[in-house]
Amino acid sequence: MKRIGLLTSGGDAPGMNAAIRAVVRGAIYNGLEVFGIERGFDGLIAGEIFEMDRKSVSDIIHRGGTVLKTARSTQFMEEQGFRMALNMLESFQIEGLVIIGGNGSLHGALDLVKAGVKVIGLPGTIDNDLPFTDETIGFDTSVNTVLSAVGKIRDTSHSHDRTTVVEVMGRECGDIAIVAGLTGGAEMILIPERTVDMNAVCRTLVENRNNGKMSSIIIKAEGVDITTAELEQTIREKTGLDTKMVILGYVQRGGSPTARDRMLASVMGYEAVRLLISGEYNKAVGFRNNDVVSYDLQEAMQMKKKSLLPLSDISDILSK
């Protein structure tokens, strides 16, 4: 293998640039040519492909987002768009492809594998919802962003004797809510993995008030089957408590990556290069028990996600 391609796809995540840097410099060190593909699969279809060198990735390890840009591609899911993507890889003589992204991006990678493309997938998503890795690139930074916001929200909630519902990202995975809730001292954590009992929620808040706790923080994952607005209204109507909601939104995706995310991205990015030059293709690279690992891509995507529910149980106990 002499020439590889690199793209980021789906939602951006802090640490993607550190992974890009590791792949580019690791590949060049090992005698490979590296071609960056802008705007994910859409850019691949459109031929937005350029050669990268060491200077291309200077001064980016600390930057959020992705210098290669990203997109969610509908064209790639259509036969014509998919064929155009394969044609571009052939035209640029790209022999191996590193894809950094989340669930949808890595399922797109599987489609390429079935078409004969040699692929390595890296887990780049704040949601931490990929089953083959303990942590995804961007998760730690996102949790710390939520913690910073919750600290500020708690100040004003305490000042006004207020209950505040804070919605965090994560799609159908509650990991951001669980870790941020536990480490941020939230009075309650609501996640998609558990059915929300509104009677229990309201009863707990009233009991807290009766015991002298006049303000509360509820961390709610976006995938919970009740909207944040409905939750806020129900609490206010059933308890009479002054209740507000805060939806943190895309602020959770931005910002300079933490040391943890930079480290994960760097070691996984270099492992992607090592696998390619070793002739090991169609792998998903992850991090298990503080060590870099790799699995067959299809098997990796079929694994069962490790649950963080025990941390939620601990949070419930400590919040009393």
C-alpha positions, 0 to 999 in steps of 0.5 A: 500500500502506497496511498491512503485517503482520510475523511471525517463524517457525520457530526463533528467531535472534539479530537477529530483533528488530533486523529487527522494529525496522527493518521497523516504524520504516522502515514508519512513517517511510514512512507505513505502518501495521504490524501485528505477528503473534505466534507465526508462522503459528499466530498468523496463523491464530488472529488474534493480530494487533496494531498496532505503533508506534515504542514497540513496538520500543524497547529491543529491538535488543540482545535475543535471541529475538523479541518477536513470539514464534515457532512451527513451524506444522503447521496452516498446512500443512493446507488449513483452516489455510491458508485461515484464515490468508488470511482473517485477512489479509483481515479485517485488510486487510493488503496486504503481509507481511514474513516473517522465518525460515528454509527452512521459513518461506520455503517457507510464504511461497511458498505465500502468494505462490501464493495472491495475497499480497504477501510479502517474505522475510528470512533469519532462521536461525542455520543459514546454509543459505539459498542466496540470501544469504552470511549469515543473520540470527543466524549470526554470533552463533551462531558466536561463542557456539560459540567462547566455549563451545569456549574454555572446553571447551579449557581443561578438555580440555587439563587432562585430556589429553582429546579432546572432541567438540563438537556444534553446530547447523546441520541439514544445513548445516555452516557453523557447524561450519566457521567455528567450527572454523577460528576456534576452532582445532579439530583436526578438523571433521566436517560433513554435506557430507563423508562421515566416515571413522572410520578417518581420524579415529582415525588422526589423533587417534593421530598427534596424540598420538604427536606430543605433542598430548595434547588435541583438539577435534572440532567436529561438525555435528548433520547428520553421519550418525553420532551424537555418542554413537556418535562418542565411543564409537568414538573411545574404543574404537579409540584408548583416548583419554579422550573426552567429548562436549558437545552445545551445543544451544539455547544457540546460538540465544540471547544478544544479537546481535553488531554484524554481525547487528544491521547485517544485520538492520537493512539487510535489514529496511529493504530489505523496506519499501523493496521493498513501497512501491516495488511490488516484491513476492514477493522474498527479501532477502539480503546478497551481497558486503557489499551488500543484494540481493533476488531473486524468492522462488521463484528465490531458494529454488532457488539453489545454496548457496555452499559454505564447504568451502574454509575447512574445507580451510584448517582441516585444514592449520592444525590439524596 
